[in-house]
Amino acid sequence: MNIQKLKPKTTMKLKLLVLLLLSVPVLNLRAQNSNSTFEVYGHVMTDAGYQFFTADPNWFDVMRPTKLPSVTGEFEPDGKVYFSVRQTRFGVKSTTPTSIGTLKTQFEFELFGTGADAGQTTFRLRHAYGEIGKFGAGQYWSPFMDVDVFPNTLEYWGPTGMVFFRNIQVRYMPIQGDTRLTFALERPGASGDGGIYADRIEVESVRSQFYLPDFSAEYRYADDFGYVELAGILRSIKWRDLNEDSLSLDGSALGWGVNLSSNINVTKNDVLRLQGVYGEGIQNYMNDAPADIGIQTNTGGDVHRPVKGVALPIYGIVAFLDHSWSKYFSSSLGYSLVDIDNTDGQSPTAFKKGQYAAVNLLYYPISNVMAGVEYQWIQRDNLNGFKSKDMKVQFSFKYNFSKTFNFNM
């Protein structure tokens, strides 16, 4: 089923929007007589390490179970050294008090190529977002995800079972601050797995059609213990059969998900980061999961509709502990899992389950400088029971920079 997955792209229109957002603070939009800020920030980061086994070479410097071999001998040979600066990041932020609330803008990019640029060191947009008062618009963290669950690890991609997606959206935030409530309409998109029927011409003519935006919401309650957050999403996923034959492969599915997450301050030196998510057809929002829709045999006996698409059930968990040994040293240790309920029409080599674990020791000799070493492990399980794994030892060096300029409007 050829339902194309939509991914963020740095288009000319988006660049013009970003320039407009960044120029707003210097325009006379009824700004109040108080300080505005403009911050330049980012970091330069170098990763180097040794990969003990093998994976898709386009993802040589990250750990993604979906990119591990799905059959014996894929991506051979095992063992290689790697170097990367793709985590390097640059961004600008601004704040301007106005009569209807604080105007905030953010533009941020990194060097990690994905999609058509997978494996390359190239510019990739992270955020292009503006906010005034209780309203925001642009590319930003989806309210369905909780970015604070991401542990203090060196590996770039992060826990496989985490909800993680930056999406173009329009949001309303009636409650703001440490305790918050957010609603958003987000750009829709989904992917489909044709499975054992993928090469059939009847299936190749199926195309995605999205009539409605995705609807997401989050509520976070924060206190001295940390916080607990509940988020949800609803998605309308449709597809059309463009072939003029006797078969009817049109269909639709309701995607939905519930995400419960928390940061718990166990002690003054320990933070426990937890997340559990369950849903159907939400793979597009997961950190490392394949298709949202799977093809399934239609047991109803309809000769004109022998197969149908269904939203694939999925669950994910994240559990990491960040510990501070002193002002110079810290560690992170944890585990993550994602598991999919496959259909009978998917290929035997279809992705079923992914596991992820990491432990590190980080050193902060002076302010804005970090060096660390990390052990990483992942495993992939196929629908047919085949398993593959990878292990890495990674060394990283990170140098932060930030400068804030204050001025009066």
Residue pairs with C-beta under 8 A, 6 or more apart in sequence:
1 192
1 193
1 194
1 197
1 198
1 203
1 206
1 239
1 293
1 295
1 309
2 192
2 194
2 203
2 204
2 205
2 206
2 207
3 190
3 191
3 192
3 206
3 207
3 208
3 237
3 239
3 291
3 292
3 293
3 309
4 191
4 207
4 208
5 189
5 190
5 191
5 284
6 187
6 188
6 189
7 114
7 115
7 189
8 125
8 139
8 166
8 167
8 168
9 115
9 125
10 109
10 123
10 124
10 125
14 125
14 128
14 139
17 128
17 138
18 107
18 128
21 105
21 107
21 128
21 129
21 130
21 138
22 92
22 94
22 105
22 107
24 94
24 96
24 103
24 105
24 130
25 31
25 36
25 38
25 94
25 95
25 96
25 103
25 105
25 409
28 409
29 96
29 98
29 103
30 98
30 99
30 100
31 96
31 97
31 98
31 99
31 103
31 409
32 97
32 98
32 99
32 409
33 408
33 409
34 97
34 408
34 409
35 97
35 406
35 407
35 408
36 94
36 95
36 96
36 97
36 406
36 407
36 408
36 409
37 93
37 94
37 95
37 404
37 405
37 406
37 407
38 92
38 93
38 94
38 404
38 405
38 407
39 92
39 93
39 94
39 402
39 403
39 404
39 405
40 91
40 92
40 401
40 402
40 403
40 404
40 405
41 90
41 91
41 92
41 93
41 400
41 401
41 402
41 403
42 88
42 89
42 90
42 91
42 108
42 400
42 401
42 402
43 87
43 88
43 89
43 398
43 399
43 400
43 401
44 85
44 88
44 398
44 399
44 401
45 85
45 87
45 88
45 89
45 396
45 397
45 398
45 399
46 83
46 84
46 85
46 396
46 397
46 398
47 61
47 82
47 83
47 84
47 85
47 86
47 87
47 154
47 156
47 394
47 395
47 396
48 81
48 82
48 83
48 84
48 394
48 395
48 396
49 61
49 81
49 82
49 392
49 393
49 394
49 395
50 79
50 80
50 81
50 82
50 392
50 393
51 60
51 79
51 80
51 81
51 82
51 390
51 391
51 392
52 78
52 79
52 390
52 391
52 392
53 78
53 79
53 388
53 389
53 390
53 391
54 69
54 74
54 75
54 76
54 77
54 78
54 79
54 80
54 390
55 64
55 67
55 68
55 69
55 75
55 390
56 67
56 68
56 75
57 75
57 119
58 67
58 118
58 119
59 67
59 118
59 119
59 157
60 80
60 82
60 84
60 119
61 82
61 84
61 86
61 156
62 155
62 156
62 157
63 155
63 157
63 356
63 358
63 376
63 377
63 378
63 390
63 392
64 157
64 160
64 288
64 354
64 378
65 160
65 288
65 338
65 351
65 353
65 354
65 355
65 356
65 378
65 379
65 380
66 288
66 289
66 290
66 351
66 354
66 380
68 378
68 379
68 380
68 388
68 389
68 390
69 75
69 380
69 388
70 349
70 351
70 380
70 382
70 386
70 388
71 349
71 386
72 386
84 121
85 111
85 121
86 110
86 111
86 112
86 113
86 121
86 156
87 110
87 111
87 112
87 156
87 396
87 398
88 110
88 111
89 108
89 109
89 110
89 111
89 126
90 108
90 109
90 110
91 106
91 107
91 108
91 109
91 126
91 127
92 106
92 107
92 108
93 104
93 105
93 106
94 103
94 104
94 105
94 106
95 102
95 103
95 104
96 102
96 103
96 104
96 409
97 103
97 409
98 132
100 132
100 133
101 132
101 133
101 134
102 131
102 132
102 133
103 130
103 131
103 132
104 130
104 131
104 132
105 129
105 130
105 131
106 127
106 128
106 129
106 130
106 140
107 127
107 128
107 129
108 125
108 126
108 127
109 123
109 124
109 125
109 126
110 123
110 124
110 126
111 121
111 122
111 123
111 124
112 121
112 124
112 156
113 119
113 120
113 121
113 122
113 124
114 124
117 124
125 139
126 139
126 166
127 138
127 139
127 140
127 166
128 138
128 139
129 136
129 137
129 138
129 139
129 140
130 136
130 137
130 138
131 137
134 172
134 173
134 174
134 176
135 170
135 171
135 172
135 173
136 169
136 170
136 171
136 173
137 169
137 170
137 171
138 168
138 169
139 166
139 167
139 168
139 169
140 166
140 167
140 169
140 171
141 147
141 165
141 166
142 163
142 165
142 166
142 167
142 169
142 184
142 186
142 216
142 233
142 285
143 169
143 171
143 182
143 183
143 184
143 216
143 217
143 218
143 231
144 163
144 165
144 216
144 218
144 231
144 232
144 233
144 257
144 259
144 282
144 285
145 162
145 163
145 164
145 165
145 231
145 259
145 285
146 163
146 218
146 220
146 229
146 231
146 259
146 261
146 275
147 164
148 227
148 261
148 263
148 273
149 159
149 162
149 261
149 263
149 273
149 274
149 275
149 318
149 320
150 158
150 159
150 162
150 164
150 273
151 158
151 159
151 273
151 320
151 322
151 332
151 334
151 358
152 322
152 330
152 332
152 360
152 362
153 320
153 332
153 358
153 360
153 374
154 358
154 360
154 362
154 372
154 373
154 374
154 394
154 396
155 358
155 374
155 376
155 392
155 394
157 287
157 288
158 164
158 287
159 287
159 318
159 320
159 334
159 336
159 356
160 287
160 288
160 289
160 316
160 336
160 337
160 338
160 354
160 355
160 356
160 378
161 275
161 277
161 286
161 287
161 315
161 316
161 317
161 318
161 336
161 337
161 338
161 354
161 356
162 275
162 286
162 287
162 316
162 318
162 336
163 231
163 257
163 259
163 275
163 277
163 282
163 285
163 286
163 287
163 316
164 285
164 286
164 287
165 284
165 285
165 286
167 186
167 187
167 214
168 186
168 187
169 184
169 185
169 186
169 187
169 216
170 184
170 185
171 182
171 183
171 184
171 185
172 182
172 183
172 184
173 180
173 181
173 182
173 183
174 181
174 183
175 181
177 222
178 220
178 222
178 227
179 220
179 221
179 222
179 227
180 218
180 219
180 220
181 217
181 218
181 219
181 220
182 217
182 218
182 219
183 215
183 216
183 217
184 215
184 216
184 217
185 213
185 214
185 215
186 213
186 214
186 215
186 216
187 213
187 214
188 210
188 212
188 213
188 214
188 235
188 236
188 237
189 210
189 284
190 208
190 210
190 235
190 237
190 255
190 281
190 284
190 292
190 293
191 283
191 284
191 290
191 291
191 292
191 293
192 206
192 208
192 239
192 291
192 292
192 293
192 294
192 295
192 309
193 290
193 291
193 293
193 294
193 295
193 346
193 347
193 350
194 200
194 203
194 204
194 295
195 294
195 295
195 343
195 345
195 346
195 347
195 350
196 295
196 345
196 346
196 347
197 203
197 295
197 307
197 345
198 347
201 243
202 241
202 243
202 245
202 247
202 249
203 249
203 295
203 307
205 241
205 242
205 243
205 249
206 239
206 240
206 241
206 242
206 249
207 239
207 240
207 242
208 237
208 238
208 239
209 238
209 239
209 240
210 236
210 237
210 238
211 236
211 238
212 236
214 233
214 234
214 235
214 255
215 233
215 234
215 235
216 231
216 232
216 233
216 234
217 231
217 232
217 233
218 229
218 230
218 231
218 232
219 229
219 230
219 231
220 227
220 228
220 229
221 227
221 228
221 229
224 265
225 264
225 265
226 262
226 263
226 264
226 265
226 271
227 262
227 263
228 260
228 261
228 262
229 259
229 260
229 261
229 262
230 258
230 259
230 260
231 258
231 259
231 260
231 261
232 256
232 257
232 258
232 259
233 255
233 256
233 257
233 259
233 279
233 282
233 285
234 254
234 255
234 256
235 254
235 255
235 256
235 281
235 282
236 252
236 254
236 255
237 252
237 253
237 254
237 255
237 281
237 292
237 293
237 311
238 251
238 252
238 253
239 249
239 250
239 251
239 252
239 293
239 309
240 250
241 247
241 248
241 249
241 250
243 249
246 304
247 304
247 305
247 306
248 304
248 305
249 305
249 307
249 308
249 309
251 308
251 309
253 280
253 281
253 293
253 309
253 310
253 311
254 280
254 281
254 311
255 279
255 280
255 281
255 282
255 292
255 311
256 279
256 280
256 281
256 282
257 277
257 278
257 279
257 280
257 282
257 285
258 277
258 278
258 279
259 275
259 276
259 277
260 275
260 276
260 277
261 274
261 275
261 276
261 318
262 272
262 273
262 274
262 275
263 271
263 272
263 273
263 274
264 271
264 272
264 274
265 271
266 272
266 321
269 323
269 324
269 325
270 321
270 322
270 323
270 324
271 321
271 322
272 319
272 320
272 321
273 318
273 319
273 320
273 321
273 322
273 334
274 318
274 319
275 316
275 317
275 318
276 315
276 316
276 317
276 318
277 286
277 314
277 315
277 316
277 317
278 313
278 314
278 315
279 313
279 314
279 315
280 311
280 312
280 313
280 314
281 292
281 293
281 311
281 312
282 292
282 314
283 289
283 290
283 291
283 292
283 312
283 314
283 340
284 292
286 314
286 316
286 338
287 338
288 338
288 354
288 356
289 314
289 316
289 338
289 340
289 351
289 354
290 340
290 350
290 351
291 312
292 311
292 312
293 309
293 310
293 311
293 312
294 309
294 310
294 312
294 342
294 343
294 345
294 346
294 350
295 307
295 308
295 309
295 343
295 345
295 346
296 307
296 308
296 309
296 310
296 343
296 344
296 345
297 306
297 307
297 344
297 345
298 305
298 306
298 307
298 308
307 345
310 343
312 340
312 341
312 342
312 343
313 340
313 341
314 338
314 339
314 340
314 341
315 338
315 339
316 336
316 337
316 338
316 339
317 336
317 337
318 334
318 336
319 334
319 335
319 336
320 332
320 333
320 334
320 335
320 336
321 332
321 333
321 334
322 330
322 331
322 332
323 330
323 331
323 332
323 333
324 330
325 331
327 364
328 363
328 364
328 365
329 361
329 362
329 363
329 364
330 361
330 362
330 364
331 359
331 360
331 361
331 362
332 358
332 359
332 360
332 362
333 358
333 359
333 360
334 357
334 358
334 359
335 355
335 356
335 357
336 355
336 356
336 357
337 353
337 354
337 355
337 356
338 353
338 354
339 352
339 353
340 351
340 352
340 353
342 350
342 352
342 383
346 383
347 383
348 382
348 383
348 384
349 382
349 383
349 384
349 386
350 382
350 383
351 380
351 382
351 383
352 381
352 382
352 383
353 380
353 381
354 378
354 379
354 380
354 381
355 377
355 378
355 379
356 376
356 377
356 378
357 376
357 377
357 378
358 374
358 375
358 376
358 377
359 374
359 375
360 372
360 373
360 374
360 375
361 372
361 373
361 374
362 370
362 371
362 372
363 370
363 371
363 372
364 370
365 371
368 399
368 400
368 401
368 402
369 398
369 399
369 400
370 396
370 397
370 398
370 399
370 400
371 395
371 396
371 397
371 398
372 395
372 396
373 393
373 394
373 395
373 396
374 393
374 394
374 396
375 391
375 392
375 393
376 391
376 392
376 393
376 394
377 389
377 390
377 391
378 389
378 390
379 387
379 388
379 389
380 387
380 388
380 389
381 387
